[in-house]
Every structure is written in C-alpha cells, then in structure tokens.
C-alpha cells in the first residue's frame, strides 16, 4: 500500500470510528437497547420469542403510551412508535416552512417509493396500490365505483363493518340493487360451513360478494380465499374489507383471490392516524370509477384513485417509518406475539363460571383480537367494560352486534403480560362483585 493510500485509509478509518462513537453517544437509550435485543434474538424462532418478555420489553420502550391507562383497544386506533411520531413531526415542521412548495414539490415525490413499499408489505404489484386515508374511504371507493344496476345482487354479512353496510344500503336506495344478507355463526372453526353459507346465497343475479377478512367484533379470520374461489367460478366480483388483517398477521393480498381490498394503516401497522390503502386488481382498475373525480375516470391507472385534493402529506410520508418498524420486528414475530397475548389472557379466564369467549384460540381462526362475555341473566352489555375502566383504568370497547356480545380486547406489541394480568384480575373481580350483589 502506498503512502498516500495508507494515509487515506487511516483517515477514513478514523472518521468512521469517530462517527460510530458519535452515533452511539447520540442514539437514544431505547433505540440502542432495542438494537441489542434484536441482535440477541436473531437465532430464536418466532414462536419461541413470543413469550420472551425481556425481548418485548425493548419493543415496548419504542412507544410513548400513557402509563396510567392500560390500552387494550388497539384494534380501533393503535399508537405509533417513536420513529413514526418523529418522522411525522419533522414532516409537519418542514411543510409549515413553505406549505405549497414542500407538499407538492418535495413530499409528493415520495409517493411512488411509498407505493412500492406498501405493495411489498401487501404482497402485490405497486400498480395495484392506491394510498387512501382509511379503510372506509378505500372500500367506499369500490362500493360507489362499481357499475351496478337495479336488480343486481350483492351478498354481504350482518356482521360486516357498519360503514360498509351503510354504503351498500345507500347504493340499494339510490340504484335499486338488491342486498342479500347472510348471518354468520361466530365464532367458528369450521371454514367449510362458512363457505357454504355464502355460496348458498349466490344466484345468477349475484354480481358482488363483500367479505370481511377479520370480523372486527371478535377477530374471526374468515376463509376469504375459499369463498373467493367459489365466487370466481360464478363470475362474481370479490370485495374484501381488510381493515384488521394487514400487518396483524402474514398473508399476501394477491393470494386472497380478491378483486378489491381496503385497509387502514393506523391499526395494526401503527402508522399515524389518517392513512389507508386500496388494492385493485390490475384488470379491474379501468372500469372502477374513482370516488373523487379524476381527469379520466376510465383510465387504467391506479393513481386515478388518489385525486383527494389537499391532503396531509406529513402524515402520509411517515408511513415509510411504520413499515421500517414492522420489518424490524418481523411480520412472523409480530403475529406470534399477538396470538400469544390473546391466548394468554383467554386461558386465564376461560374456566370462570359463565364467562364465554367469543373468539377462537386456534391458529388460523383468530390472532390478536378477543371477545369476552359474562353470560348471566340481567347482565347488560357494557357493564364489564365500565367496571374495567372505572376500577382498573383498562380501556376496551363494548360489542353488542347481532350474535356477538361482550368486551373486545385488542393488545399490541407494547402490551405487557403484567397488564394482561390486571385484565384477568379485573374480570375475576367483576364476576365476584356480580355474584355478591345478586346474592343480597
């Protein structure tokens, strides 16, 4: 090595060493510890890591959740980890330096890289992904954009999400389409029965079947692909509500057999509030009208669904950090942890007299979401939710929908076993209080 090359090498090494030392010095403790935990877990299988509280402790340090509240309603809206919050705040500060310039000329340029990352996450072609504000907007784009006429039938379930049900009812009132309702016996561990319920509702007039991938009330994972295959044989289009499936457990949207799919990214991906995604199978784009008018509504370009006007670019562009955080944990690790947390608290309450679990504990039929009900006379829906909040500051949500009743519990990766032990204590305490009260 010559003198100049040796000098250059030593100077470069010195600069790199100084940079590494500076990075270690300036890196927040939570981030430094998290990277160490990830490195130490590299040789563990996801199912082994699911119950490793030391590992998940460092994941939990990436969140700024209120320690005075046990938040078990992550299925509604999940908090974002620190890197996502920081990205959104940086973007917001930059936008306000010169809004029209930074929004349209800088941040808008990040949409195509984000589209590619979302497509990788969803498991589909980037030219089939449109960035939306939530699952409702994505799915209503489909519901109001499909070319349907009076007499055309749409099959949907009574247990589907209310926003989607109301959108279909509006089309019924406005266009005279016919809604054909199925009633799902939930929870279910019999996919063939669920498929049969839908296929028996199909007629020659059926044009669309609306499916919910994960029933939001109790976390039931539906056999979407099997129903979609049956619909395909009858030339029926398939709309899938994936609000609760994307980033909760692993799958590829392209493997579902769906023509259309919508999801919110502020739920299980933990992106900032106000971002969603729409998938439209490539050959379906041309004939689907956009919800917000585009220059050419019949163009074969997924971007025609993104003419939303002025939008919160600072939120949208922080999604990339949410995907990075998801990738850092690992999709399979996250799925196994969420499933473990659900089954942890359910196993501890399942033998309490009159406690009914309206969610399957078997893989493939449920993941993070659990529904618990106290099945006794005179019990009013909501009483358990109120008890958990008033006495234990546990935030859940009450469900009283068709054949599903109870308290919905949705932990996330930052949820601790100690917090779930408090939930178990609260359920036990409620049951004991109820029995004492009725004994008087």
Helices and strands as residue ranges (DSSP letters): H 3-26, H 29-40, H 46-49, H 53-60, E 70-71, H 82-95, H 99-101, I 102-106, G 107-110, H 111-122, G 126-128, E 129-132, H 135-145, E 153-157, H 162-175, E 178-182, H 191-199, E 206-212, H 224-233, E 237-241, G 253-255, E 260-264, E 276-280, G 282-284, G 302-306, H 313-316, H 319-329, H 331-349, E 355-357, E 369-374, H 383-392, E 394-395, E 397-401, E 404-410, H 417-439
